[in-house]
Amino acid sequence: MPEGKHIFGVVKVGERGQIVIPKKAREIFGIHAGDELLVLGDEAQGLALAKNEKFLNMVEQIFAASDTPEDAMHFAEAVRRAQKPEEQP
């Protein structure tokens, strides 16, 4: 495999929709119990997991360097809303 690229194997989705992230993947990416992971989806490409704070920081840096920094704020706010759904009456 090229440096920095990994294949961690196959995981099975349990009855409650849960998966186990392989130990080596958790070690390499510093994922620990209680960490918040953001689940991203693209219907054509599939799912991706990212550490929440690292992802938001990266997005904000990318858009801050662009000509449209307001897009970063809108995107980051959308991600934050998705993480904390509003309580329904």
Backbone bond lengths (Angstrom), bond angles and torsions (degrees), N, CA, C in turn:
res aa  C-N    CA-C-N  psi(-1)  N-CA   C-N-CA  omega(-1)  CA-C   N-CA-C  phi
1 M - - - 1.465 - - 1.529 109.01 -
2 P 1.328 116.28 145.74 1.470 119.16 174.70 1.527 110.32 -62.41
3 E 1.305 116.06 153.28 1.460 120.75 -178.37 1.532 110.30 -58.58
4 G 1.312 115.52 134.62 1.458 120.97 179.29 1.517 114.64 84.37
5 K 1.330 117.50 -4.94 1.470 121.81 179.08 1.525 108.25 -105.56
6 H 1.321 116.37 143.18 1.460 120.49 -175.18 1.521 111.33 -141.15
7 I 1.310 115.48 149.83 1.461 122.51 166.15 1.521 104.79 -121.59
8 F 1.312 116.81 117.16 1.459 120.90 -175.21 1.512 113.27 -97.19
9 G 1.308 118.08 -5.20 1.449 120.80 179.86 1.516 111.41 106.79
10 V 1.296 115.10 -168.74 1.461 122.67 -176.03 1.521 108.72 -107.77
11 V 1.324 116.17 140.45 1.465 120.78 174.47 1.516 108.06 -117.72
12 K 1.299 116.11 154.22 1.468 121.73 -179.92 1.520 108.62 -107.65
13 V 1.307 116.11 136.75 1.460 121.58 176.88 1.524 107.83 -82.16
14 G 1.341 115.50 126.24 1.459 120.74 179.78 1.517 111.72 -78.44
15 E 1.311 115.40 175.88 1.461 121.63 -178.04 1.525 112.89 -58.78
16 R 1.313 116.88 -28.78 1.465 121.15 -179.06 1.525 111.79 -95.50
17 G 1.333 117.74 12.59 1.460 121.72 178.01 1.513 114.20 79.97
18 Q 1.312 117.32 14.81 1.461 120.98 -177.62 1.526 111.08 -94.12
19 I 1.344 114.45 150.41 1.465 120.61 172.70 1.529 107.99 -128.89
20 V 1.314 116.56 161.38 1.452 122.23 174.68 1.520 106.96 -107.48
21 I 1.326 116.12 124.84 1.460 120.17 175.76 1.523 106.80 -79.21
22 P 1.333 117.99 124.76 1.464 120.29 -176.97 1.535 112.48 -54.27
23 K 1.324 115.27 144.90 1.461 122.02 -176.09 1.525 111.88 -54.40
24 K 1.325 118.01 -45.48 1.466 120.15 -177.91 1.529 110.62 -62.30
25 A 1.331 117.44 -38.45 1.465 120.94 177.65 1.531 110.08 -64.58
26 R 1.339 117.13 -42.58 1.471 120.43 178.59 1.517 110.97 -62.36
27 E 1.332 116.41 -40.46 1.466 120.60 179.59 1.531 111.14 -65.78
28 I 1.322 117.48 -48.88 1.462 121.43 -177.55 1.524 111.49 -62.35
29 F 1.337 116.94 -40.21 1.459 120.60 -175.57 1.524 113.47 -97.84
30 G 1.330 117.10 5.43 1.459 120.79 176.01 1.514 114.07 62.44
31 I 1.318 116.28 41.08 1.464 121.21 -179.82 1.527 108.52 -94.08
32 H 1.327 114.99 126.48 1.463 121.01 -177.05 1.531 109.73 -127.82
33 A 1.321 115.46 161.59 1.463 120.75 177.35 1.522 109.18 -53.31
34 G 1.313 116.42 133.96 1.458 121.57 179.27 1.518 114.30 92.20
35 D 1.335 118.23 -13.39 1.462 120.40 177.24 1.523 109.64 -64.94
36 E 1.320 116.11 147.76 1.452 121.09 176.20 1.519 109.08 -97.65
37 L 1.326 115.72 126.19 1.454 121.52 177.06 1.516 108.61 -112.70
38 L 1.307 115.27 138.38 1.453 121.87 177.51 1.521 107.79 -93.23
39 V 1.323 117.00 130.37 1.462 121.65 178.14 1.525 107.30 -100.95
40 L 1.329 115.48 118.52 1.460 121.92 179.56 1.514 108.24 -107.82
41 G 1.307 116.85 149.43 1.457 119.73 -179.86 1.508 112.82 -141.35
42 D 1.303 114.59 141.98 1.458 123.51 173.67 1.513 104.97 -133.98
43 E 1.334 117.22 118.02 1.459 120.11 -174.44 1.516 113.08 -59.01
44 A 1.325 118.38 -25.19 1.468 121.11 179.24 1.526 111.59 -88.72
45 Q 1.344 117.65 -29.78 1.462 120.93 -173.42 1.528 114.43 -104.52
46 G 1.336 117.55 -31.70 1.454 120.20 -179.79 1.513 112.30 119.58
47 L 1.332 115.86 -158.56 1.461 123.50 -176.65 1.519 110.75 -104.11
48 A 1.327 114.87 155.02 1.467 121.38 173.60 1.518 107.82 -143.17
49 L 1.314 116.52 148.62 1.463 122.94 175.54 1.517 108.48 -113.20
50 A 1.325 116.42 142.61 1.461 120.87 176.01 1.518 108.19 -144.61
51 K 1.339 115.88 146.87 1.458 118.72 173.23 1.523 106.97 -64.38
52 N 1.294 116.24 129.25 1.450 122.63 -171.68 1.522 113.56 -53.86
53 E 1.309 118.39 -59.28 1.459 121.09 -174.92 1.530 111.96 -64.52
54 K 1.336 117.36 -39.35 1.467 119.52 178.79 1.523 110.42 -62.54
55 F 1.321 116.51 -40.69 1.452 120.43 -179.10 1.523 110.71 -65.32
56 L 1.337 117.14 -47.74 1.457 120.03 -179.36 1.524 111.24 -61.81
57 N 1.327 117.43 -41.49 1.463 120.78 177.84 1.522 111.08 -61.96
58 M 1.327 117.17 -42.86 1.453 121.34 179.86 1.527 110.61 -62.49
59 V 1.324 116.93 -45.81 1.471 120.86 -179.54 1.520 110.23 -61.67
60 E 1.316 116.91 -45.41 1.458 120.18 -179.39 1.526 111.21 -62.22
61 Q 1.334 118.06 -39.18 1.466 121.34 177.93 1.522 111.52 -65.94
62 I 1.317 116.63 -42.51 1.467 120.47 -179.45 1.522 110.23 -62.21
63 F 1.330 116.38 -49.93 1.457 119.12 -177.36 1.522 112.18 -71.62
64 A 1.333 118.01 -31.16 1.465 120.16 178.60 1.529 109.92 -62.96
65 A 1.321 117.08 -31.08 1.459 121.37 179.32 1.522 112.54 -84.48
66 S 1.315 117.49 -5.55 1.462 121.05 -177.37 1.526 110.99 -93.21
67 D 1.309 114.84 177.74 1.454 120.71 177.81 1.523 112.32 -79.73
68 T 1.329 116.85 -7.71 1.465 120.34 -177.17 1.531 111.25 -128.81
69 P 1.344 117.27 66.56 1.476 118.97 -178.54 1.520 113.03 -62.17
70 E 1.339 117.81 -22.68 1.463 118.70 178.75 1.526 110.85 -64.57
71 D 1.337 118.15 -27.24 1.459 120.79 176.48 1.522 111.05 -62.68
72 A 1.337 116.79 -35.33 1.468 120.91 179.02 1.518 110.19 -62.91
73 M 1.319 115.78 -43.57 1.462 119.25 -178.91 1.524 110.39 -63.94
74 H 1.344 116.88 -42.53 1.461 120.12 179.34 1.526 110.96 -64.45
75 F 1.333 116.63 -42.69 1.459 120.83 -179.57 1.523 110.54 -65.40
76 A 1.333 116.92 -48.34 1.464 120.75 -179.40 1.530 110.65 -61.03
77 E 1.327 116.78 -39.47 1.462 120.00 178.35 1.527 111.02 -65.66
78 A 1.323 117.77 -38.97 1.467 121.05 177.95 1.524 110.45 -63.07
79 V 1.324 116.35 -40.15 1.467 120.17 178.72 1.516 109.67 -65.54
80 R 1.315 116.90 -44.58 1.475 119.84 179.30 1.527 111.50 -62.11
81 R 1.334 117.64 -40.71 1.465 120.54 177.81 1.524 111.01 -62.92
82 A 1.333 116.77 -38.52 1.465 120.55 -179.90 1.530 110.44 -65.49
83 Q 1.317 116.84 -30.66 1.463 120.55 -178.86 1.517 111.85 -76.55
84 K 1.326 117.35 -30.38 1.466 121.51 -177.58 1.514 109.02 -126.71
85 P 1.331 115.68 77.20 1.475 117.80 -178.58 1.516 111.04 -57.28
86 E 1.324 115.18 141.50 1.465 119.79 179.00 1.514 109.96 -63.94
87 E 1.295 115.09 142.46 1.459 119.67 178.32 1.525 108.90 -67.52
88 Q 1.302 115.69 136.29 1.456 119.41 179.81 1.518 108.75 -94.50
89 P 1.332 117.98 138.72 1.483 120.54 -178.24 1.507 112.26 -66.62
